[in-house]
Amino acid sequence: MREFWTRIHRWLGLVTALFLIVSGLTGAVISWDHEIDGWLNRELYDTTARGPFRPPLELAAAVEAHDPRARVAYLPLGFEEGHAAGYFVQPRIDPATGGPFKLGYNQVFVDPVTAQVRGQRDSTAISLKPETLMPFLRKLHYMLHVPAMWGTDRIGWWIMGTVALVWLIDSFVGFYLTTPRRLRTRKKDAPAQHRKPATWWSRWMPSWTLRWRAGGYKLNFDLHRAGGLWMWPLIIVIAFTSFSLNLYKEVFYPVLSLVSKTTPGPSALVPLAPLGTRIEPALGFGETIALAQAEAQRRGWTTPLGGIFYNQRGGFYNVSFFDHATHDDSDGMGLSNLYIDGRDGHVISSNQPWHGTAADVFAQLQLPLHGGRILGLPGRILMSLMGLLVAMLSITGIVIWARKRRARVVNAHRSSPAAPARPREKTA
């Protein structure tokens, strides 16, 4: 039985290894994505103008006036002194071709005091340039930059979600393989009265240790086994949340709804139009913001307005309530949302952190747990180290497989019958 599970662990590990190396290394970096992005692109993020902020809709109008081919899809509703406001845009339809304009960018940075456009970038670009490095790594981490095809843009999410599920299963298999086979006495041939029974823990304890002086292959093996054991609970959390976030609509939420009461979100209530199409709203940003403010006041929400996004395929607005000064550190647990229909203004669904059923709160916790931000700065440091550990476990696993494969090839060659020697020719 153990041989069977060893084979399972070997092949599941090899299938996921390269994916986990990529996601581990990128995850270690994007734990600090906002800080690194701001440091690399100060000309985009930092502003020198001081004074009262312009109204959000006025800034949105300035973005669209700067390039009439673009329309604002997301606009922030709160600003920070000394920081530019980031607007996401989508291309309008080109009357000459009937297709969307090719903008070459999807994000615009505006000084919230002067309404001056400071710069723009394509956050979906596959590029290592400073202005696109962090968006590139983020997208590489969760969906590998797999392009939209066959009418969906979810293929990359499915790939990484499936890898995470396989990794989750393999983590339990690997844990099982570290446990002792069965208890044996330490001195098998000693008389019964002198035998010293080995405890289960004493036989398992070597799996938790590192033979630093052994070096080479033995140390590599210990790093793989002991590293996985010591961090196994965190590995399970990361693997599970990777699966739940990437396959949320397809697997996680449907299964969660079967075992517990859930509050459906807009993705479960609103069918999306085909990829590349747009449902024109009857309500604009201004009207929707007013409706959201009134609804939030009725509900007793005190968190300030943070931003508004129009989902063109769903035909609804997502109005977010959060504090811009702390939002990057909460990873969603300080974020409330109202989803408002863009045609008639009714509230489709809502989300408020730490509210709802137990299943709702469990679903809300997936992203903060995955990024470690639920523990604040220590959690982010921990998840950076875990990213490196995941990459190390994958690399050491490949080394173990390569070493054993080479040994099997050598043994097979040695055990194969030698080719018969050619008879010598007789000489006179």
C-alpha positions as CSV (number, residue, x, y, z in Angstrom):
1,M,0.0,0.0,0.0
2,R,2.8,2.4,0.9
3,E,4.4,1.7,-2.5
4,F,1.2,2.7,-4.2
5,W,0.9,6.0,-2.3
6,T,4.6,6.7,-3.0
7,R,3.9,6.4,-6.7
8,I,0.9,8.7,-6.4
9,H,2.9,11.3,-4.4
10,R,5.7,11.1,-7.0
11,W,3.5,11.7,-10.0
12,L,1.1,14.2,-8.5
13,G,4.2,16.1,-7.3
14,L,5.8,16.1,-10.7
15,V,2.6,17.2,-12.4
16,T,2.2,20.2,-10.1
17,A,5.9,21.1,-9.5
18,L,6.5,23.7,-12.2
19,F,3.2,25.4,-11.5
20,L,4.0,25.5,-7.8
21,I,7.5,26.9,-8.4
22,V,6.0,29.8,-10.4
23,S,3.2,30.4,-8.0
24,G,5.4,30.2,-4.9
25,L,8.0,32.6,-6.2
26,T,5.5,35.1,-7.5
27,G,3.5,34.8,-4.3
28,A,6.5,35.6,-2.2
29,V,6.9,38.9,-4.2
30,I,3.2,40.0,-4.6
31,S,2.7,39.9,-0.8
32,W,4.3,43.3,-1.2
33,D,2.8,44.3,-4.5
34,H,1.5,47.7,-3.6
35,E,4.7,48.7,-1.9
36,I,6.9,47.5,-4.7
37,D,4.6,48.9,-7.4
38,G,4.6,52.3,-5.7
39,W,8.4,52.3,-5.3
40,L,9.0,51.3,-9.0
41,N,6.5,53.8,-10.4
42,R,6.7,56.9,-8.2
43,E,6.1,59.1,-11.3
44,L,2.7,57.4,-11.6
45,Y,1.7,57.2,-7.9
46,D,3.2,60.2,-6.2
47,T,1.8,63.8,-6.6
48,T,3.1,67.1,-5.3
49,A,-0.1,69.2,-5.6
50,R,-1.8,69.9,-2.3
51,G,-5.3,71.2,-1.7
52,P,-8.9,70.2,-1.9
53,F,-9.7,67.1,-4.0
54,R,-11.7,67.4,-7.2
55,P,-15.1,65.5,-7.2
56,P,-14.7,61.9,-8.4
57,L,-17.0,62.4,-11.4
58,E,-15.0,65.4,-12.5
59,L,-11.8,63.4,-12.5
60,A,-13.5,60.7,-14.5
61,A,-14.6,63.2,-17.0
62,A,-11.0,64.4,-17.3
63,V,-9.9,60.9,-18.0
64,E,-12.4,60.5,-20.8
65,A,-11.6,64.0,-22.2
66,H,-7.9,63.1,-22.3
67,D,-8.7,60.2,-24.7
68,P,-12.3,60.1,-26.1
69,R,-11.7,56.5,-27.3
70,A,-11.8,55.4,-23.6
71,R,-14.6,55.1,-21.1
72,V,-14.2,54.8,-17.4
73,A,-15.1,51.4,-16.0
74,Y,-13.8,51.9,-12.4
75,L,-13.4,55.1,-10.5
76,P,-12.2,55.6,-6.9
77,L,-14.4,57.6,-4.6
78,G,-11.9,58.4,-2.0
79,F,-8.4,59.9,-2.3
80,E,-5.1,60.2,-0.3
81,E,-3.0,63.2,-0.1
82,G,0.1,62.9,-2.2
83,H,-1.2,59.9,-4.2
84,A,-2.6,59.7,-7.6
85,A,-6.1,58.2,-8.2
86,G,-6.1,55.1,-10.4
87,Y,-8.9,54.7,-13.0
88,F,-9.6,51.6,-15.1
89,V,-10.9,52.2,-18.6
90,Q,-12.4,50.2,-21.4
91,P,-12.3,51.0,-25.1
92,R,-15.3,52.5,-26.8
93,I,-16.5,51.1,-30.2
94,D,-14.7,52.4,-33.2
95,P,-17.4,53.5,-35.7
96,A,-15.1,52.9,-38.6
97,T,-14.5,49.2,-37.8
98,G,-17.4,48.3,-35.6
99,G,-15.0,46.8,-33.1
100,P,-13.4,48.3,-29.9
101,F,-10.6,50.9,-30.2
102,K,-7.1,49.6,-29.4
103,L,-6.0,51.8,-26.6
104,G,-2.8,50.0,-25.5
105,Y,-3.6,50.7,-21.9
106,N,-6.4,50.1,-19.3
107,Q,-5.3,52.1,-16.3
108,V,-5.0,55.9,-16.0
109,F,-3.4,57.8,-13.1
110,V,-4.8,61.2,-12.3
111,D,-3.8,63.9,-9.8
112,P,-6.9,64.2,-7.6
113,V,-6.1,67.9,-6.8
114,T,-5.3,69.2,-10.3
115,A,-7.2,66.6,-12.5
116,Q,-4.0,66.2,-14.5
117,V,-3.4,62.8,-16.1
118,R,0.0,61.7,-14.9
119,G,0.4,58.5,-16.9
120,Q,-1.2,55.3,-18.1
121,R,-0.3,51.6,-18.4
122,D,-1.7,48.2,-19.5
123,S,-2.0,46.2,-16.4
124,T,-2.7,43.0,-18.5
125,A,0.6,43.3,-20.4
126,I,3.1,40.4,-20.4
127,S,6.1,42.6,-19.7
128,L,8.9,43.0,-17.1
129,K,9.0,46.8,-17.5
130,P,8.8,48.6,-14.1
131,E,5.3,50.0,-14.8
132,T,3.9,46.6,-15.6
133,L,6.1,44.3,-13.5
134,M,3.8,43.9,-10.5
135,P,0.5,43.5,-12.5
136,F,2.3,41.0,-14.6
137,L,3.4,38.9,-11.6
138,R,-0.1,39.1,-10.0
139,K,-1.7,37.8,-13.1
140,L,1.0,35.2,-13.6
141,H,0.4,34.0,-10.0
142,Y,-3.3,33.3,-10.3
143,M,-4.0,32.5,-13.9
144,L,-0.7,32.3,-15.8
145,H,-1.7,34.9,-18.3
146,V,-3.7,32.3,-20.3
147,P,-5.6,34.3,-22.9
148,A,-9.3,34.2,-23.4
149,M,-10.4,31.4,-25.8
150,W,-13.4,29.3,-26.6
151,G,-15.7,32.1,-25.3
152,T,-14.2,32.3,-21.8
153,D,-11.4,34.1,-20.0
154,R,-11.5,31.6,-17.1
155,I,-9.1,28.9,-18.5
156,G,-6.1,30.1,-16.6
157,W,-8.1,30.1,-13.4
158,W,-9.3,26.6,-14.0
159,I,-5.7,25.4,-14.6
160,M,-4.3,26.9,-11.4
161,G,-7.4,25.9,-9.4
162,T,-7.0,22.3,-10.6
163,V,-3.3,22.4,-9.7
164,A,-4.2,23.6,-6.3
165,L,-6.7,20.8,-5.7
166,V,-4.2,18.2,-6.8
167,W,-1.6,19.8,-4.5
168,L,-4.0,19.7,-1.6
169,I,-4.6,16.0,-2.1
170,D,-0.9,15.3,-2.6
171,S,-0.1,17.2,0.7
172,F,-2.2,14.6,2.6
173,V,-0.5,11.8,0.7
174,G,3.0,13.2,1.5
175,F,2.1,13.6,5.2
176,Y,1.0,10.0,5.4
177,L,4.3,8.8,3.8
178,T,6.3,10.4,6.6
179,T,4.6,8.4,9.3
180,P,6.2,5.1,10.6
181,R,5.3,1.9,8.9
182,R,4.7,-0.2,12.1
183,L,6.3,-0.4,15.5
184,R,9.1,-2.7,15.9
185,T,11.4,-3.5,18.9
186,R,14.8,-1.8,18.8
187,K,16.7,-5.1,19.5
188,K,14.9,-7.7,17.5
189,D,17.0,-10.6,18.7
190,A,17.2,-9.6,22.4
191,P,15.3,-11.7,25.0
192,A,11.8,-10.5,25.5
193,Q,12.6,-9.2,29.0
194,H,15.4,-6.9,27.6
195,R,13.5,-5.6,24.6
196,K,12.9,-1.8,24.6
197,P,9.7,-1.1,22.7
198,A,10.0,1.8,20.3
199,T,7.3,4.4,20.6
200,W,5.4,5.7,17.6
201,W,6.8,9.2,18.1
202,S,10.4,7.9,18.4
203,R,10.1,6.3,15.0
204,W,8.5,9.4,13.4
205,M,10.8,11.9,15.0
206,P,13.7,11.5,12.4
207,S,11.2,12.7,9.7
208,W,11.1,16.1,11.4
209,T,14.9,16.6,11.6
210,L,17.5,17.9,9.2
211,R,20.9,16.2,8.8
212,W,22.8,19.4,8.0
213,R,26.2,17.8,8.0
214,A,25.1,15.0,5.7
215,G,25.0,17.4,2.8
216,G,24.1,16.5,-0.8
217,Y,21.2,14.2,-1.5
218,K,20.4,13.4,2.2
219,L,20.1,17.1,3.1
220,N,17.9,17.6,0.0
221,F,15.7,14.7,1.0
222,D,15.4,16.1,4.6
223,L,14.5,19.6,3.4
224,H,11.7,18.1,1.3
225,R,10.3,15.9,4.1
226,A,10.9,17.9,7.2
227,G,10.1,21.2,5.5
228,G,6.8,19.8,4.4
229,L,6.0,18.5,7.9
230,W,6.8,21.6,9.9
231,M,4.8,23.8,7.6
232,W,2.1,21.3,6.7
233,P,-0.8,23.2,8.3
234,L,0.0,26.4,6.4
235,I,0.5,24.4,3.2
236,I,-3.0,23.0,3.6
237,V,-4.4,26.5,4.1
238,I,-2.6,27.9,1.1
239,A,-3.5,25.0,-1.1
240,F,-7.2,25.0,-0.1
241,T,-7.6,28.8,-0.5
242,S,-5.8,28.6,-3.9
243,F,-8.4,26.0,-5.0
244,S,-11.4,27.9,-3.5
245,L,-10.4,31.3,-5.0
246,N,-9.6,30.0,-8.5
247,L,-12.6,27.6,-8.7
248,Y,-15.0,29.7,-6.7
249,K,-17.8,29.8,-9.2
250,E,-17.3,26.4,-10.6
251,V,-16.7,24.2,-7.6
252,F,-16.2,25.9,-4.2
253,Y,-19.4,28.0,-3.9
254,P,-21.7,25.3,-5.3
255,V,-20.4,22.7,-2.9
256,L,-20.5,25.2,0.0
257,S,-24.1,25.9,-0.8
258,L,-24.9,22.2,-0.6
259,V,-23.5,21.8,2.9
260,S,-24.4,25.1,4.4
261,K,-26.7,28.1,4.0
262,T,-25.1,30.8,1.8
263,T,-26.1,34.2,0.5
264,P,-25.8,34.2,-3.3
265,G,-23.6,37.0,-4.8
266,P,-24.1,38.6,-8.2
267,S,-22.2,35.9,-10.0
268,A,-24.8,33.4,-9.0
269,L,-27.8,35.7,-9.7
270,V,-26.8,37.5,-12.9
271,P,-26.0,35.7,-16.1
272,L,-23.1,37.3,-18.0
273,A,-23.4,38.4,-21.6
274,P,-20.9,36.7,-24.1
275,L,-17.3,37.7,-23.8
276,G,-16.6,41.0,-25.5
277,T,-20.1,42.3,-25.4
278,R,-21.5,45.2,-23.3
279,I,-24.9,45.8,-21.7
280,E,-25.5,49.6,-21.8
281,P,-26.7,50.9,-18.4
282,A,-29.7,53.2,-18.0
283,L,-28.2,54.7,-14.9
284,G,-24.9,56.5,-14.8
285,F,-22.2,56.5,-12.2
286,G,-23.6,59.6,-10.4
287,E,-27.1,58.2,-10.1
288,T,-25.8,54.9,-8.9
289,I,-23.5,56.5,-6.3
290,A,-26.5,58.4,-4.9
291,L,-28.6,55.2,-4.7
292,A,-25.7,53.4,-2.9
293,Q,-25.2,56.1,-0.4
294,A,-28.9,56.1,0.5
295,E,-28.9,52.3,0.8
296,A,-25.7,52.2,2.9
297,Q,-27.2,54.9,5.3
298,R,-30.4,52.9,5.6
299,R,-28.4,49.8,6.5
300,G,-26.3,51.7,9.1
301,W,-23.0,51.3,7.3
302,T,-20.4,53.8,8.4
303,T,-17.5,52.8,6.1
304,P,-16.8,55.5,3.5
305,L,-17.4,55.1,-0.2
306,G,-14.3,53.6,-1.8
307,G,-15.0,53.0,-5.4
308,I,-17.5,52.0,-8.1
309,F,-17.0,49.6,-11.0
310,Y,-19.4,48.8,-13.9
311,N,-19.5,45.2,-14.9
312,Q,-20.4,45.5,-18.6
313,R,-21.1,41.9,-19.2
314,G,-23.4,41.6,-16.1
315,G,-25.0,45.0,-16.5
316,F,-24.6,45.9,-12.8
317,Y,-22.5,48.3,-10.7
318,N,-20.3,47.1,-7.8
319,V,-20.2,50.0,-5.3
320,S,-17.4,49.4,-2.7
321,F,-17.2,50.9,0.8
322,F,-13.7,50.9,2.3
323,D,-11.0,53.2,3.8
324,H,-8.3,53.9,1.2
325,A,-5.7,54.3,4.0
326,T,-6.1,50.7,5.2
327,H,-7.7,48.8,2.3
328,D,-4.4,47.3,1.0
329,D,-3.7,45.7,4.4
330,S,-7.1,44.1,4.9
331,D,-7.4,42.0,1.7
332,G,-11.2,42.3,1.7
333,M,-12.1,42.0,5.4
334,G,-12.6,45.8,5.6
335,L,-14.6,45.9,2.3
336,S,-18.4,46.1,1.9
337,N,-20.1,45.9,-1.4
338,L,-23.5,46.8,-2.9
339,Y,-24.3,45.3,-6.3
340,I,-26.8,47.6,-8.1
341,D,-28.6,46.8,-11.4
342,G,-27.6,49.3,-14.0
343,R,-31.0,49.2,-15.7
344,D,-33.4,49.9,-12.8
345,G,-31.3,50.6,-9.8
346,H,-32.4,47.7,-7.6
347,V,-29.9,46.1,-5.2
348,I,-29.1,42.7,-6.6
349,S,-26.9,41.5,-3.7
350,S,-24.6,42.8,-1.0
351,N,-21.6,41.8,1.0
352,Q,-20.4,43.0,4.4
353,P,-17.3,41.5,6.2
354,W,-18.0,39.3,9.2
355,H,-21.7,39.4,8.5
356,G,-24.0,36.8,7.0
357,T,-24.2,33.0,7.6
358,A,-21.2,31.0,8.8
359,A,-20.7,29.9,5.2
360,D,-20.7,33.5,4.1
361,V,-18.0,34.4,6.6
362,F,-16.0,31.3,5.6
363,A,-16.1,32.4,2.0
364,Q,-15.1,35.9,2.9
365,L,-12.0,34.6,4.7
366,Q,-10.5,32.8,1.7
367,L,-8.6,35.8,0.3
368,P,-7.3,37.2,3.6
369,L,-6.1,33.7,4.6
370,H,-4.4,33.1,1.3
371,G,-2.5,36.4,1.4
372,G,-1.9,36.3,5.2
373,R,-3.2,39.8,5.5
374,I,-5.7,38.7,8.1
375,L,-2.7,38.7,10.5
376,G,-1.4,42.0,9.3
377,L,2.3,42.6,8.7
378,P,3.4,39.3,10.3
379,G,1.0,37.4,8.1
380,R,2.4,39.0,5.0
381,I,6.0,38.2,6.0
382,L,4.9,34.6,6.8
383,M,3.3,34.2,3.4
384,S,6.3,35.5,1.6
385,L,8.4,32.9,3.4
386,M,5.8,30.3,2.6
387,G,6.1,31.1,-1.1
388,L,9.8,30.4,-1.0
389,L,9.2,27.2,0.9
390,V,6.6,26.0,-1.6
391,A,9.2,26.6,-4.4
392,M,11.9,24.8,-2.4
393,L,9.7,21.8,-1.7
394,S,8.9,21.5,-5.4
395,I,12.6,21.8,-6.5
396,T,13.8,19.3,-3.9
397,G,11.0,16.9,-5.0
398,I,12.2,17.1,-8.6
399,V,15.8,16.4,-7.4
400,I,14.6,13.3,-5.4
401,W,12.7,12.0,-8.4
402,A,15.7,12.6,-10.8
403,R,18.1,10.8,-8.4
404,K,15.8,7.8,-7.9
405,R,15.1,7.6,-11.6
406,R,18.8,7.6,-12.4
407,A,19.3,4.9,-9.8
408,R,16.6,2.7,-11.4
409,V,18.0,3.1,-14.9
410,V,21.5,2.1,-13.6
411,N,20.1,-0.9,-11.8
412,A,18.1,-2.0,-14.8
413,H,21.2,-1.7,-16.9
414,R,23.3,-3.8,-14.5
415,S,20.7,-6.5,-14.1
416,S,20.1,-6.9,-17.9
417,P,21.9,-9.9,-19.5
418,A,25.2,-9.0,-21.2
419,A,25.3,-9.3,-24.9
420,P,27.0,-12.5,-26.1
421,A,30.6,-12.0,-27.1
422,R,31.5,-12.5,-30.7
423,P,33.7,-15.5,-31.3
424,R,37.3,-14.8,-32.2
425,E,38.3,-15.6,-35.7
426,K,40.9,-18.4,-36.1
427,T,44.2,-17.3,-37.3
428,A,46.8,-19.5,-39.1
